[in-house]
Amino acid sequence: MRLDQVCEIQSGFTARGKLEESPSGIPALQLRDLNETAGWENIVPGRFELDEVHARYFAGPGDVLFRSRGTNNTASAIPEDWQHLAAVVLPLILLKPDDSLIRPAFLEWSINAPGAQRDLEKSIQGTALRMVPRNALAELQIDVPALATQDAILEAARLAARARELETNAANLRHALSDLILHDAAKRAAAPNPKKAHA
């Protein structure tokens, strides 16, 4: 199915000029919030002086954000336990999944899959400032199985990611242990022999 058949696609709010922070301003999400912060639990939208922002620009739990500009053109689903509602600012694109057809996490997984990323790569405009056009995102073809199958795929993907993490941790521990043993061996070999010292 085309992406625009399973979700609403809304370009982010266009700010006039540089965003000015203000304690009484409107909460807003920018591209740098996603690129510079690891994990949604660490993302707190800043408040900025913005012109009147229509409700269609606001994102919250269950929505998906797409990075349309830069070297990382991937999607990020807002988790259900995120405690904020914020306006989305260009170049972020807001995706609102049809929950009768697709899970937000499955939409994220589908866009970030290697095949979809290759398709998006073909549509990129610009060289110094890479951008995926909104219409190219809308036309992106993804496979949309039944919701139960989506849940199973997501769980399998989660377990695979956890397995890779454990394998990496184990490899790091083996490397550290090997270094420790070798350094200890080198230290013992370099130490003076007490018996020879008294001879």
DAURCOR-V207080 format. One record per residue. PHI is phi in degrees with one decimal (999 if undefined). D_LAST is the distance of its C-alpha to the last C-alpha in Angstrom with 1 decimal. Layout:
PHI:D_LAST, PHI:D_LAST
//
This chain:
999:85.4, -71.7:85.5, -60.0:83.5, -73.3:86.7, -89.0:88.2, -116.5:85.6, -158.2:85.1, -80.0:86.9, -117.2:85.3, -126.4:85.6, -62.1:84.3, -64.7:82.7, -65.7:84.5, -92.4:85.0, -81.6:84.1, -90.1:86.0, 79.6:83.5, -70.1:80.1, -72.5:79.6, -106.8:79.8, -70.5:78.0, -156.7:80.1, -58.4:79.6, -99.6:83.1, -79.1:82.8, -93.0:82.8, -60.6:79.6, -144.5:78.6, -109.5:75.9, -115.1:74.8, -56.2:72.7, -64.9:69.7, -60.9:69.7, -79.6:68.9, -79.9:66.6, -104.4:64.5, -120.6:64.2, -91.3:62.4, 90.5:64.6, -64.7:68.1, -65.3:66.8, -101.4:65.6, -95.8:68.8, -121.4:71.3, -63.3:74.2, -75.3:74.9, -107.4:78.4, -135.6:80.3, -75.9:83.8, -123.1:85.5, -64.4:89.2, -54.1:90.8, -107.6:88.7, -68.1:90.5, -58.6:89.3, -66.2:88.5, -87.0:85.5, -88.8:83.7, -122.4:80.9, -153.2:79.4, -51.8:77.8, 95.3:78.7, -91.1:79.2, -128.5:77.1, -109.4:76.2, -117.4:75.8, -85.5:74.0, -86.0:76.5, -130.7:74.7, 103.6:71.3, -86.6:68.6, -115.7:68.5, -97.7:71.9, -121.1:71.2, -109.1:72.8, -142.9:71.7, -83.3:73.6, -79.6:74.0, -69.3:72.9, -64.9:75.3, -93.5:73.3, -72.2:73.4, -96.7:75.3, -133.7:77.1, -133.5:80.1, -144.5:79.9, -72.9:81.8, -99.3:80.2, -106.9:80.1, -53.6:80.1, -88.8:78.2, -71.7:77.5, -117.2:80.0, -96.0:81.0, -114.0:81.5, -114.3:83.4, -65.6:83.0, -78.6:86.0, -69.2:84.5, -84.5:86.8, -116.3:85.2, -149.7:81.6, -78.7:78.7, -55.3:77.3, -64.8:73.8, -72.9:75.1, -63.2:76.8, -58.5:73.5, -60.5:71.7, -66.6:74.4, -66.6:74.5, -84.1:70.7, -64.1:70.5, -52.7:69.5, -63.2:73.0, -65.2:74.8, -63.8:72.4, -65.0:73.1, -64.8:76.8, -66.9:76.5, -58.4:74.5, -67.1:77.5, -96.6:79.7, -64.0:77.5, -108.3:79.3, 85.5:77.7, -118.4:74.4, -67.8:73.0, -123.8:74.5, -70.2:74.6, -146.3:77.2, -93.2:78.5, -63.9:82.3, -59.8:83.8, -67.5:86.1, -67.3:83.1, -64.8:81.5, -61.9:84.8, -87.7:85.2, -59.4:81.7, -91.5:82.0, -132.7:80.0, -86.0:80.2, -125.8:81.5, -76.9:81.2, -60.6:82.6, -57.6:81.0, -62.8:79.4, -68.5:77.8, -58.4:76.6, -60.9:75.0, -65.9:73.2, -64.2:72.0, -62.9:70.7, -66.4:68.8, -63.0:67.2, -65.1:66.3, -64.0:64.7, -66.3:62.7, -64.2:61.6, -64.4:60.5, -65.4:58.6, -63.0:56.9, -62.7:55.8, -63.1:54.5, -65.2:52.4, -63.2:51.1, -65.0:50.1, -62.0:48.4, -64.0:46.5, -63.7:45.4, -63.8:44.2, -65.7:42.2, -61.9:40.6, -64.8:39.7, -64.2:38.2, -64.9:36.2, -60.6:35.0, -60.8:33.9, -62.3:32.1, -64.2:30.2, -67.3:29.3, -64.8:28.2, -65.4:26.0, -62.9:24.4, -64.1:23.9, -64.9:22.4, -65.2:19.9, -67.3:19.0, -85.1:18.5, -70.6:16.3, -65.8:12.6, -84.7:10.3, -58.1:8.9, -65.1:6.4, -68.1:5.1, -66.5:5.7, -91.8:3.8, -70.0:0.0
//
